[in-house]
Amino acid sequence: MLAFKRFSIGTIWTWLCVFALLPLILVILTSFLTSDINHLVKFPATFANYGQLFNDAYLRILLQSIYLAASCTLICLIIGYPFAFIIARNKSRFRPLLLLLVIIPFWTSSLIRTYAIMAILKTKGILNSALLAMGIIHHPLHILYSYTAVLIGTSYDLLPFMILPLFANIEKLDSTYIDAARDLGASKIRTFIKIIIPLTLSGIISGSILVFLPAMTMFFIPILLGGAKNLLLGNLIENQFLTANNWPMGAAISIFVTLLMCSMIFLYWKSKNKSLTE
Amino acid sequence: MKNSIIKSSYATLVYLLLYTPIAVIIIFSFNNATFSSLWHGFTWHWYKVLFHDHEILTVVLHSLTIGVLASTTAVIIGTLAAVSLFRYQFNGKQLLHGLLFILIISPDIIMGISLLILYNAINIPLGFWSLLLAHITFCIPFVAVTVYSRVTTLNKHIFEAARDLGANDFTIFGKIVIPLLLPAIIAGWLLSFTLSLDDVIISYFVSGPGYEILPLKIFSMVRLGVKPEVNALCTIMLGVTLIIVLLSQSVLLNNKKR
């Protein structure tokens, strides 16, 4: 009886220890070492890498990434929330199809979707041709290779990651609460703020985590849509590891991102527990 | 009435937003022109170019190999994980739950660099094995979650009945658990395969010059700009993803109905 239990639990634990926990520990160790030209890392142990995070150059990239990720999360939330609400509360027989149409882009390669945005935004692309033909603009817009392009691309890529958790959450929303609030005389706006938002908060937070974190670290979007100009945290990490060969610094930035992630998960748990106890 | 018109037009608008860029790629992969955003007539030319490109074909073969091996291994380990989490009480159960959850949401780049550091520390050269091990690792949690959501619908008494009738755990797993979970296992395999076929970020860190795979090849092509061959390649990839997603969804949905 015990043999199978031991076998299956042993297999999964061994795999995750070797390929998930051990690497994480190594990243933490690396982040406290000094970079070395021949062996990548060397002693002495130091906090200098973390100190450097607060250098002007790094701090600027850090703030820029957080700013971009926050804007992107907001855009996805504003576009995605009403949309998720509409399809989650749609009772027609097309509902599975409506959901499927969100799942397909969710599973589609974000590289290819980024490439599609490139094709749309380029100077001689569809957007400019259409706008020129309609006479709305007279000179092609140079959106590609700008901050705006990175923001558009990131939001487009991550929109399904916002919609799906929201959908799952809004689907479970008990409409009797809404009816009760309305019966008791609450206005539509008040019902929305006091009832609907708190009840769907855990969906909002999990959607935001799934958008915010990749938005900071998807390094190919700034490369493809931002030219070389709009460096974000993802590019910085990639650069430290593959170009500058400063692994300790790259590891320190990665640990910072991981800590950010953990604090967001903590927030998520709190909101979830809160909504359970209420 | 007015309300429902606003709702459906808003939903339509978002769907258009999601699908227009993809549609543009597909349409222009059949356009008979190299650098134009105007329609110059239908052609298969760009697909023919792809199918005569030996380098692309090799890279596709590499990706399929990694995809099949990684999803098969991930399905085995992920299913074991999901079943253990459901059936057994053991130390660190919560930790395992948490770890799988964190692996799903943690940014790809973190897994990429941490595996790079690991491979460097234990001397695994970057190439076939480093890619395969990485792909298995990022597929496991997705399989575990897919299978777990199905396993929780099983009746625990089935296991007891089987055991009373003299079956040991290996028999129970092979004769009862696997057949009952088969739809979720198939869906998990298909989704892992898509993940493996599409992964750029993690593979970017753990691949070597000796073993190139398709998403990285597409990345290096895309860096050079928008080209009709790339449109054609992306269209094929989109088609493959579409088929896989439809298959996995229909497998899961059919089973729910039963």
Boltz contact constraints between the chains, C-beta under 6 A:
constraints:
  - contact:
      token1: [A, 1]
      token2: [B, 169]
      max_distance: 6.0
  - contact:
      token1: [A, 4]
      token2: [B, 169]
      max_distance: 6.0
  - contact:
      token1: [A, 4]
      token2: [B, 170]
      max_distance: 6.0
  - contact:
      token1: [A, 5]
      token2: [B, 88]
      max_distance: 6.0
  - contact:
      token1: [A, 8]
      token2: [B, 80]
      max_distance: 6.0
  - contact:
      token1: [A, 8]
      token2: [B, 84]
      max_distance: 6.0
  - contact:
      token1: [A, 9]
      token2: [B, 84]
      max_distance: 6.0
  - contact:
      token1: [A, 9]
      token2: [B, 90]
      max_distance: 6.0
  - contact:
      token1: [A, 11]
      token2: [B, 77]
      max_distance: 6.0
  - contact:
      token1: [A, 11]
      token2: [B, 80]
      max_distance: 6.0
  - contact:
      token1: [A, 12]
      token2: [B, 77]
      max_distance: 6.0
  - contact:
      token1: [A, 12]
      token2: [B, 80]
      max_distance: 6.0
  - contact:
      token1: [A, 12]
      token2: [B, 81]
      max_distance: 6.0
  - contact:
      token1: [A, 15]
      token2: [B, 77]
      max_distance: 6.0
  - contact:
      token1: [A, 16]
      token2: [B, 99]
      max_distance: 6.0
  - contact:
      token1: [A, 19]
      token2: [B, 137]
      max_distance: 6.0
  - contact:
      token1: [A, 23]
      token2: [B, 114]
      max_distance: 6.0
  - contact:
      token1: [A, 23]
      token2: [B, 115]
      max_distance: 6.0
  - contact:
      token1: [A, 23]
      token2: [B, 118]
      max_distance: 6.0
  - contact:
      token1: [A, 24]
      token2: [B, 114]
      max_distance: 6.0
  - contact:
      token1: [A, 26]
      token2: [B, 117]
      max_distance: 6.0
  - contact:
      token1: [A, 26]
      token2: [B, 118]
      max_distance: 6.0
  - contact:
      token1: [A, 26]
      token2: [B, 121]
      max_distance: 6.0
  - contact:
      token1: [A, 27]
      token2: [B, 114]
      max_distance: 6.0
  - contact:
      token1: [A, 27]
      token2: [B, 117]
      max_distance: 6.0
  - contact:
      token1: [A, 30]
      token2: [B, 117]
      max_distance: 6.0
  - contact:
      token1: [A, 83]
      token2: [B, 14]
      max_distance: 6.0
  - contact:
      token1: [A, 86]
      token2: [B, 7]
      max_distance: 6.0
  - contact:
      token1: [A, 86]
      token2: [B, 11]
      max_distance: 6.0
  - contact:
      token1: [A, 104]
      token2: [B, 245]
      max_distance: 6.0
  - contact:
      token1: [A, 105]
      token2: [B, 18]
      max_distance: 6.0
  - contact:
      token1: [A, 107]
      token2: [B, 194]
      max_distance: 6.0
  - contact:
      token1: [A, 107]
      token2: [B, 241]
      max_distance: 6.0
  - contact:
      token1: [A, 107]
      token2: [B, 245]
      max_distance: 6.0
  - contact:
      token1: [A, 108]
      token2: [B, 241]
      max_distance: 6.0
  - contact:
      token1: [A, 109]
      token2: [B, 198]
      max_distance: 6.0
  - contact:
      token1: [A, 111]
      token2: [B, 200]
      max_distance: 6.0
  - contact:
      token1: [A, 111]
      token2: [B, 219]
      max_distance: 6.0
  - contact:
      token1: [A, 112]
      token2: [B, 234]
      max_distance: 6.0
  - contact:
      token1: [A, 112]
      token2: [B, 237]
      max_distance: 6.0
  - contact:
      token1: [A, 115]
      token2: [B, 222]
      max_distance: 6.0
  - contact:
      token1: [A, 116]
      token2: [B, 21]
      max_distance: 6.0
  - contact:
      token1: [A, 116]
      token2: [B, 22]
      max_distance: 6.0
  - contact:
      token1: [A, 116]
      token2: [B, 25]
      max_distance: 6.0
  - contact:
      token1: [A, 117]
      token2: [B, 21]
      max_distance: 6.0
  - contact:
      token1: [A, 118]
      token2: [B, 226]
      max_distance: 6.0
  - contact:
      token1: [A, 119]
      token2: [B, 24]
      max_distance: 6.0
  - contact:
      token1: [A, 119]
      token2: [B, 226]
      max_distance: 6.0
  - contact:
      token1: [A, 120]
      token2: [B, 21]
      max_distance: 6.0
  - contact:
      token1: [A, 124]
      token2: [B, 37]
      max_distance: 6.0
  - contact:
      token1: [A, 125]
      token2: [B, 37]
      max_distance: 6.0
  - contact:
      token1: [A, 126]
      token2: [B, 24]
      max_distance: 6.0
  - contact:
      token1: [A, 126]
      token2: [B, 37]
      max_distance: 6.0
  - contact:
      token1: [A, 129]
      token2: [B, 37]
      max_distance: 6.0
  - contact:
      token1: [A, 213]
      token2: [B, 107]
      max_distance: 6.0
  - contact:
      token1: [A, 214]
      token2: [B, 107]
      max_distance: 6.0
  - contact:
      token1: [A, 217]
      token2: [B, 107]
      max_distance: 6.0
  - contact:
      token1: [A, 217]
      token2: [B, 109]
      max_distance: 6.0
  - contact:
      token1: [A, 234]
      token2: [B, 109]
      max_distance: 6.0
  - contact:
      token1: [A, 237]
      token2: [B, 109]
      max_distance: 6.0
  - contact:
      token1: [A, 241]
      token2: [B, 113]
      max_distance: 6.0
  - contact:
      token1: [A, 254]
      token2: [B, 110]
      max_distance: 6.0
  - contact:
      token1: [A, 254]
      token2: [B, 113]
      max_distance: 6.0
  - contact:
      token1: [A, 258]
      token2: [B, 110]
      max_distance: 6.0
